[in-house]
Structures are given as structure tokens and as C-alpha cells.
């Protein structure tokens, strides 16, 4: 996953400071040296690293920091703020036209995921804003480019305007815009041609399309896995086309993440979205502050809550909260939970969004992909209906039968049942406001407090909702 190496190095540097009661300028210099190496290894632009380290050092050696009661936490806060500043400070929304259609021009090199990103963006606009997007197929050079766009558009449920591969892209765009005006489409997404590398002919064609279409957005799709080269590509496209924003793709791949920390500082243009997966839903608004928190291992509760709100059935969530409070959570609920987790992404990604979880030993060894989830479901489906609703019935002979039915070792079945029972106890305690043992889950310090605050907030919300329902029920009875 992106930033794992960088997160580990930065956390090591910060933990050394935390272990010291009093911090000297020498300690700060040592920490800055480690941070500098960590950023360079993550493929962050050298100039960006130099300016970042200089700013952090100057702020960190101030007397109000070194002489404070918690100098280590103050320095973590400074690093967090400066990382956020480097990446743009706040999320930048799409530019919208004062009248329809809003025209979005997608540009980028071949293989960066431009067409897929166009589909994800259209899906987002359609689902979140009830927009009616139209695709214009202006890539007439890459084999099957139009076919790929049509497949993506069919999944989105949006039309494609195309004139084949023998018509000049400029003419395709001109006629496509005329059709959008006639059909009153809210958004037009122009899928332009890419190249394996930047060349003069490509740039001239894109410049002509820009002049013709007068787009509200020119979004450059950049492959995060190309590291420092992603920044060079962004810089070249920006010089030629004056792009309005960047979409960083493949952040879920084996990437060091340096592009996200460099693009804004080098080009002055914001990262607007990030792509982290193949599904149409895998496009997220880029929040610099949340990304900085994740890089420092402080979690990202806001994104986690947003994912839950998007993918979670509110009625089921309320029912689940009640079951947790009453300690009646059973294996049927467990299966529902597995399905929800799969919708929200892998369990590892969800855990890493929780404050302090990056510090939990063995988290990187947790394996919970589709295969492992399939095994767990097989175990539950091998139980009788009464066993699923009452796990206390699962004596040794029943467990042997379940293991044989699921085709899994008896040790795996025993371990899963034990973990289920322990989890149920913890959920019951937390839902009733008992946070004993939460230090082990969230840790101490800033990230620990954030985790407890977030969990406490969710529990309080659940209690208020329950009290409101009880009050309404009493009114109805009267």
C-alpha cells in the first residue's frame, strides 16, 4: 500500500523523540535527518524535501516547542501541519460552469488509467449529484480505446458520443459538444488520446481541443507508481496546457507515495482525486489533512465514517448497535459485517484508518482477503440456524462437524469461534460506554485520544438515537 515505508520511517523518527523527556536542538537535527532520508526514499522531489525539512526544523527549535511540557507531541503536530501544507492544505472541488454543461477534459499518458478514471468520475457525478454525463471518445489512436470507453460508460449508465477512428479528434469534440447542448447534459467528459511519452503532436492536439472546448476542468491522470516521473509528467502537461487539477491513480499499488507529496508543490496545481482500486466506486476526494494524518499513522476516521455512511445500510447499522448493547450479536450478523467490510475495502485498509492502529504489532500480518473471508463464511454456513443464533451451543462434537462441512481444520474453527466471542464482549462493553482496555487498541498520545474521541462520539450518537426511539415509543403508547 502507498506510504507504508514512509509511515514506518516517520513513526520511528517520532517515537525516538517521544522516548525522551527533554528534547534538545541536537535531537531535532537527528530527527530531521531521518525525516529527510524517509522522504527521499519515498521518491519525494528533492527541492520539496529540502524546503519541508528546513521549515519543520525552524519551527521545531523554537523555545515555545522545546521548553513546552510535551515537546515531542508539538513536533509531531508541526510535521503534520507542514505535510498538509505541502499537499495543499484543503480539498479542492471540481470547477463547475455557471451554466450546463460543465466540460471536463481528461488528459494523461497511456497506462495511467485515464479512461477508467473518466468512468469513475462520471459515476461519482451521477450518484452524488444526479448528473447526466456524456462521454466524448476523442482517442482515435489507441487500439480499442473507444471500445473500452463504451464498456465503462455502459457500467456507469451514460451515453458515449463517438465517430469512429477515421475522424479528426477536434471534429469529434465539436460535434460531441453540439449533441451535449442539444440533449442538455450536465457534464461532458472528453476522453483524449495519450501517448507512451510526451510529444509535440500530442500536445498540439490537446491544445487545439482545449481552445475548441473551453473546458472548466483539465484533469491530468497520473500513475502514482511511476514515482518521481509522475511529477515530471505533471510539470510538462501543466506547462503546455495549464491543467486545473490532478487525479493520482494506483495509490493502492506498491508505490512509495512521493508523487502525492510533490505534485502540488512543484506544479502549484491541486490533487483533486485519488484512485485506489478497479471498481467504479474507487475514486476518493483528496484531503491533504487526512492524508497527512494517515502518513503519520494517526488514522483517518473521517474517511472511514464517510465510507461507512456511503456503503452502510442505516437501518441495519441501528439494529447492529442495539444488538451490540444487548450482547445478542450472532453469526448471522457476523456474515452481514463481512459483506459490509468487503464493500468498504479490505480489512487492513479499514484498520489503518483507525487512529493508533498502525502501531499495533502484527497488523501488517493480518490476512483478510476474499479467500480468507470465503473460508470464514464457509464455517458459518456449515452451522445450523440455531448454532448461528446461539454460539454457546458449539460444543466440541458440533465444531468437528462444522470443520468437516466447511473443509477447514478444526483449529481454525476453534480460533474463529474464540475470536468471535471475544469481539462480541468488547463490542458490548464499548457500546455501553465502557472504554476499559481501549488504550491497548488505540494507544496513547494524540492518535489514542483521537481514536477514543471518535469511538466515544459514535457510541454517544447510538445512545441518543436509542433514547429518541424509546421516547417516541412512549409517546405513541400514551
N, C-alpha and C positions, 0 to 999 in steps of 0.2 A: 504494500500500500504506500501511497505517497507520503513523504515526510517521516517515515518510520526512523530512518537513520538519523535524520536531523533532530527529531524529537528526542531520541535517546541521548545524543551528544549534548544537546542543550540542557536536558534534565540532569545529566551528570555534572555539568558545569554549575548549575544552580544548586544541586544537592551538596556540593562541596562548600558552597557559601553558607548554606543553611546549617551545616555542622559546626560552623564557627560562631562563637558568641559575639565577639567583636571583629569587625571587618576593617582591614587596612587598605590603603591605596595599592599595595603590592598584591593583595588578594584579588582586588578588582582587575588589575592588569592581567593576572593569571587567568581569571575567568574570561576576560575579553579575548585573550589569545585562543582559548578553547572554542569560544563562540565564533571567532573569525575562521578557524580551521573547519568547524562544523558547517558553516555557511558555504565556504569554498568547495568542500566535498559534496555539498548538495547542489553544486553547479549554479550557485547564485553569481550574478555578474560581479566581477572584481571591484568595479567602481562603486556599486551599490553596497558591497560588503565594507569597503573602506569607510564610506560616509556613515554607514549604520554603526559600526564599532566606535568610530570617533564620537558620534553623538551620544551613544549609550555611556561611554566612558566618562565624558564630560559631565553628564547628568549624575552618574553614579558616585563620583568622587566629591560631590558637593557635601558640605558639612551637615546639611539637614538630612542627608541619607545616612552617611557613615556614623553620625552621632545619634541616630534615632534608636528606639528600642528594638525595632525589627528591621535592621539594615538589609538582610537577605531578601525578605519579602518586598521591601521597597525596590530593590534592584530587579527582582522578577517583574514587578509592576512596570518598571521603566522599559525593560526588554519587551514586554507585552505591548506597551503603548507604541514603541518605536517600530515593532514589526507591523502593527496595524497601520501606522502612518506610511510605511514603505509600500504597503499593498493598497493604499488608497483611502483609509480611514472609514469609509461607509459604502454601503451597497449603492450602485448607480442603476436606476431603472432604464428601461428602453425609452428611446426618444419617440414620442408619438406626434403624428401630424395633427394640425388643428382641424383638419377635415379628412374624411376617408378618401383613398386608402393610405395607411402607413406603409411605406415601402422599405423593405429590409433587404439589403444586398449582402449575400453570403460570399466571402472570398477566402482563399487559402490554398495551400499546396495539396497535391494529390496525396491521399492516405491519411490526412489529418482528421477525417471524419466529418467533412463539411456537409454532405448530403444527409447523413444520419442526424447531424445536429439541426439541420433545417427542419427535419421531421419532428424532432423533439420540441423545437421552439414552436412549431405550428400546433402541436398537441397541447402545449402549455397555454398558448393563447386561446385555443378553442375551449379548453376545460376551465381555465381560471377566469377568462374574460368573455366567454361565449362569443368569441370572434369567428369570423368566416374567412379563413385564409385561402389564398390562391397561390399555388406554386408556378413559377415560370422556369421551364427547363432550358437554361441557356448554355449548358455544357454539351457541345456538339462534337467534342473531340475524343473524350474517353469512352472506350467501348462499354456499352450497356449502361452508361450514365443515366440516360433518360429512363431506361427500364428500372434501374434502382430507385430513382426518384418516384416513379409511379407505384412501385411496391410500397415504399414508405408512405406515400400520400394515401394509398388505399387503407393502410393501417390507421392513419390519422382520421380518415374520412373527409379528405379535402381534395378539390379538383387540381389537375395539372394542365397548364397550357403549354403545348409543345408543337413544333412544326417539323419534327424530324431532325436529321443530322446534315441535311444539304442546304439549310438556310442560314444566313449570317446571324450570329447571336444578337446583334444590335436590332435587326428586324424582328427577331423573335420577341425581344423585350418590348419593342414599340407596340407590336400587336397584342402582346400579353397585357400590357398596361391598359390598352383600349378595352379589352374584354373585362378587366377588373373594374373599370369605371362603369361599363355597361351593366355588369352584374352586381355592382355595389358591394364588392368585397371589402372588408375592413382592413385586411392585411394582404400585402403582396410580398412573397418571399422569392427572391431571384437566386436560383442556384447556378452560380457562374462556374466557368471552367477553371481547373487548377493545372499545375504542371509539377513535374518532379523537382524542378528548381525554378527560381525566378528568372524570367527572360523578358526582353523588351517587347516582344509581340504580345505576350500575355498582359503585361501592364498597360499597353496601349488600348487593348480591347476592353479591359476593365475600366480604364479612364473614360473611354467613349460611352460605355454603359452607364457609368456614374453621371456623366453630363446629360445623357438622354433621360435617365430615370429620376434624377434628383432625389436619391434615397434619403430617408430620415435617419437610417442606420446603415453603416457599413461595418458588419461584424466579421472580424478575422478569426477563423478557426485554427487553433494551434495545437499540435500534439505535444503534451507535456513530457512525453517520454523522450523527446529529442533534446531535452536539457537546454544548454546554453544556446544551441542553434535555434530554439523556439524564439528566443529573444531577438536574435539576428533577423529571423523571418519577420517578426512583428515590426522591427525597426524599418526594414525595407518596404514592406507594404504601407506602413504609415507615411513614409517619405513620399511615396508615389501617389497614394490615394487619400491621405488624411483620414484614416479609419476613425470610427467613433467608439469602438469597443472591441474586446477580445473574448472569445469563448475558448476556455482551456479544456481540452479533451483528454481522456485516458488517465485521469488523476487516480483511478483505481488500479492502474498498472504498476509495474516495477519501476517507478520513477522517483528521482531524488527531490522533486518539487521545486527546484531552483527557479524555474520559469515563473511560477506564481509570485515569487518574491522579487523578481527583476523587471517584469514587463511594464508595470505601472511606472516605476522609477526611470526606466530607460526611455519609454515612448511618451509618457505623460497621459496615456490613454487607459481607461479602466478595464479590468476584467469584469465582465458583466455576468457571465455564467460559467459553470464548470460541468463537464460531463463525466459521470462515474459509472458506466455500465452500458449495456446494449439496449435496454428497454426504453420505450418512448418516455417513460416517467423519469428516466435517469438524467435529468437536467436540473441543476440547482442554481439559485441566485447566489452570486459570490459575495459573501460578507467578510470583509477584511478582518474585523474584530473577532469574529467566530473562528476564522482560520488561524489567527494568531494564537488564540486560546488552545486550539487543537494541537498546534505545533509545540506549544509549551506543556502539553499534557494536562491542560486544565479542563478538558472536555468541551462539549458543545451542546448544552442542554436545550437551547432554543431551537436548534435544527432538529434535535431528537423529538422535541414536543411537536414541532411543525409536521415532521414525518408521521408521527402518531395521529395527529389531527387529520392528516390527508388520507392515511391508509386505514384508520381505525373506525370501526362502527361504534358510534357514541352509545347506542343502546346496549351493545354488548359490553362496552367499557364500564358502564354503570353497573350492569349485572355482575361483572367480574369484581368490581370494587366491593360490592356487597358480600360476595362470596368470600373474598379475602378477609373482610372484617368478621364474618361469621365462621371462618375456618372451614368452609364447605367446598373449597376449590378441589375439583376432582380431575381425573384423567381425560374426561371429555373436554373440560376447559383447557387442559394442557395441550390437547390437539389443536384447539382454536388458537391458542397462543403461538404454537409453532407456525401455523398458517400466517398469522399476523406478522411474525418475525420475518418470514420469507418475503412478505410483501414489502417490508421496510428495508430489506437488505440483509446481509449476513449478520449473525450474532456478534462477530468480532467488531464490525463497524459500529453496531449499536452500543456495545460496551465501551468502546473508545470515545464515544460522545459523552459518556458519563464522567463527571469530574473525579479525578483521582484514580480512575480505573487503569490508566496507563502504568501506574506504579504497582499494580497488583502482580506479584510473582506468578509466572506461568500463564499469563493471559495470552501471550503470543503462541502458546502451545495448544490453545483451545481449538479443536477442530469441530466445526458445526456447519459443514456444507450441506448441499442437498442429499448427499449419500448418507451422512450421519443422521440427518433429520428423518430420512426414509427408514433407517433402522429403528429409530425411536417410535415412529408411527407403527411400524410392523409389530413391535412389542405391545403397544396399546391395543391395536386391532386384534391381537391374539387373546385379549382378555374378554371375559363375558361382560354383558351390560352391568351386572351387579358389581363385578370387580372394579369396573371403571369408576362407578359412583362411590364405591366404598373400598378404598385401597387397603384398609385394615384386614380385609378378608384374605389377602395374599399370603397364605402360609407356604412353607417350602414345597409341598406337592403341587400346588397351583402354579408356583413360579417355574417349576420344572416343565409343567405342561405348556406354559406361555413361551418359555425359551424354545421348546421343540416346535411350537406352532409358528414362531417368528423366525426360526432358523438362526438364532443368536445364542451365544454362550450364556450359561446360567449366571456367570459372574457379572456379565453386562446387564442382565435383567435385575439382579440384586442391587447393583450400583445405581441404576436408574431409579428404582423404587426408593432407595435410601435418599438420593438427592432430591427426589420429588417431595418426600415427606419433610425434609429439612427446609426446602424452599417454601413449602406451604406454611410452616411455622413462622419463618422470617416475614413472609408477606402479611400474615395475620397480625404480627406484632407491629409492623410498620404502618399498616392501615389503621391501627388503633392508637397511633401516636407514640408507640414505644420505640425509641431510637437506640436502645442499648445494642452495642455491637456495631453501630454504624461507622465507628472510627476504622474498623477493620475493612469495611467496604470502600469508604471514601478517603481515608487517610486524614492527615492533619493539615493545618495551614489554609491558604487561600482556596485551593481546589476542594479541600474537605468541607469547608464552610459553604462553598457554592453548592456542593452536592447535597448537603443536608438541607440547605435553604430550599433548593429545587424540590427535593423529595417532600420536605415539610409542606411546601406550598401545594403540591399535588394532593397530599393527604388532607390538608385543611379544606381544599376545594371539594374533595369527595364527601367530607363530613357535612359541609354546608349544603351540598346537593341532597344528601340523605335527610338532613333536618328539614329542608324545604319540602321534600316529598311527604315526610311524616306530618308536617303542619297542614299541608293541603289535604291529606287523607283525613285528618281530624276534622277539618272544616266541612268536608263532604259528609262525614258521619253525623255532624250536628245538623 
